[in-house]
Amino acid sequence: MFSRIAAFLCITLLATGCYLPVDFETDINIDNSGKYAFRYKGDMIAVTLLSKISKGKVEGEKEIKKQAAIYKRDLERESGFKKVEHKKFARYEVFYEHQGNIHEQKSFDFVRSNARFLAINRRSDGLIEIIGDRPPKKYVEALIERGVDARGVVRVWTNNKVMSHNAHEVREGSPALYQSNVRSMREPTPSIIMQLQ
């Protein structure tokens, strides 16, 4: 069962990057000056390692741990990763934090630009968008049929004017909270467009 799931994960994700976020909580704060703070707490799968394990290229607990250390170091090269702990197979428990200003940095991609799970972008019209991403539909269906699906929560806190969103819950306040509950890859990915006040 594990090898079949791993094989489908690899087919799905090799085009989008090396790491797949799973079972997570994400918080994004963005104020009216364009400053933002991004936090991710949850698990992550190293897709390349998963592929090696599923193909029998990495076998045994000792060799898996040895290979897992390589991907742990790869993640830790980015200063935002405050915690990276190998759990089992190709799965890691991670904690990530990043701060920036969308006026100084036109876009921010998590996990990486070639493996985008969530992004903050400043558009040419000056609006700010926070968007999610996922594998192509045909791969999503194949994964779900085999019991692999994404679940988590994305919370966006802002005092800016929100032009459109698809959040499941909105709590008024200063800042307001827009919460998207990720229950399946079949559902629309989180999307919020705002205007800095």
N, C-alpha and C positions, 0 to 999 in steps of 0.2 A: 504493500500500500504506500509506504513512504517513498519508494523508488519511483512509482508512477506519478505521485504528486510532485516530486522533485523534478522529474523530467518535464512535466507540463509547465512548472514554474520557470524552468530555464528557457524553454521555447518562448514563453510569453515575455520574459523580461530581459533577454539578452540584448534586444533592440533598444530598451529604454534605460539600461544601466545595471549597476552591480548590486544594488541594495534595495530591498523591498520593506517598507515600514508596515508593521502589523500590530494589532492590539495596542492602541496608542491613545494618548491625550495630547492635544496640541493647543497652545494658547498664543494668540497674537494680539499685542497691544499696539495701536498706532494713533498718535495724537495729531493735533491740528498743525504742528510744525513739520510733520513728515517723519518724525522720529518713531521708530518701531522697535519692539522687542518680540522675539520669536522663541518659543520654548516647546520642545518635544520630549515626551516621556513615554517610553513603551519599548516594544521589541522591534528588531530588524533582522532580516534574513540576508546573508551574503549569498547572492544568487550563483556566482561563479563557483564558490565552494560547494553549494548545494548540488550543482551540476556534476562536479567531480565525485562527490559521494554517491550520487545516484547512478553514475556510470562505473562505479567500482574502482575509480582511479585513486581514491582515498579510502582506506579501510582500517578498521580498528580504532579503539578509543585513543591510543597514544598518537597515531598519525593524524586523526581528526583534530585533536588538541593542538598539535604542531602547526597544522595548516590554518586552524582557526586563529592562532596568534598572529599570523601574517595579515589577515583581514582586520583584526583588532587594531594593529599598528597603522594600517591604511586609514581607518576611520579617525584614529587619534591624531593623524597629521593635521586635521582641521581643528583649530583651537576651540570651536564651538562644542565639540564632544567632550563633556565633562566626565562622563562615565560610559565605559564600554566593557561589558562583562559577558564572556561566552557562557551560554546556558547549556546547549546540546546541539549536536549536528552543526548546522550553519546558522543557528539562531543566537542573537545577542540581546541583552538588556541594555538599553542606552538612555542617556539623558543628554540633551543638547540645548544650548542657549546661544542666541546671537542677537546683537543690537546693531542698528544702523539708522540711516536717514535716507528716505527714498528720493530726496532731492540731490543727494551726493552719490548715491548708488541707484541707478535707474531701475535695477531689478535685483531680486534675491530669490534664489532657488534652493529648495531643500528636497532631496538630500544633496544633489549636485545638478549642475546645468544639463548634464546628459542623462540624468536619472531623476527627473522632477516629480515630486509627490505633491508639493505645495509651492506656490510662488507668489511674490508680491511684485507688482509691476507698476511703473509710472508710464501711462500711455501718452501718445503724442498730443492728445487733447487736454492733458493735465490731470485727468482723472486717475485714481489709484484703484487697481483691481487686485483682489486676492482670489486666486483660482487653484483648483485641484486638478490632478491628472490621474490617469489610469491606463492599463494596457488596452489594446484594441478589443472590440466587442467579441470577436470570435474566440479570442483567448480567454476573455473573462468567462464566457459560458463554459469553456472546457475546464477551467479551474473550479468553478462553482459546482459543476457536475461531479467533481472528484472531492468535494468537501473543503475546498480552499476558498476563503472569502475574507474581505477586509472588514474590520470592525473597529470603531473608535469614535472620538469626539473632537471636533475642531471648534474652538471658542475664539471669537474675534471681539475685542474690546475697543471701542472708539467713541470719540465725541465729535467726529466729523459727520457731514451730511451724507447719508447712505442713499444712493440713487436707485440701486436695485440689489436684490439678494435672494438666495433660495434657502436661507436658514430655517431650521425647524422650530426654533424658539427665539424670541426676541424679548429682552428685559430692558425696559426703559431706565435711564439713569444717566449719570455723568461720571464715567463713560457708560454708554449702552452696551449690552452684550448680545451678540448674534451667535447662536450655537447651532452647528450642523452635526447631526448624529449620523455617523457613517455606519450603516447597517449591512450594506452589500455593495459590491462593485457594479451591480446592475443599476443602482440608483445614480442620479446626477451627482457629479462631484461638487464640493462646496464652491460658491461663487458670490463675491461681494464687490460691488463697484461703489466707490465713494469719492466725494469732493472735499478736499482739505478746506477747512473753514478759516 
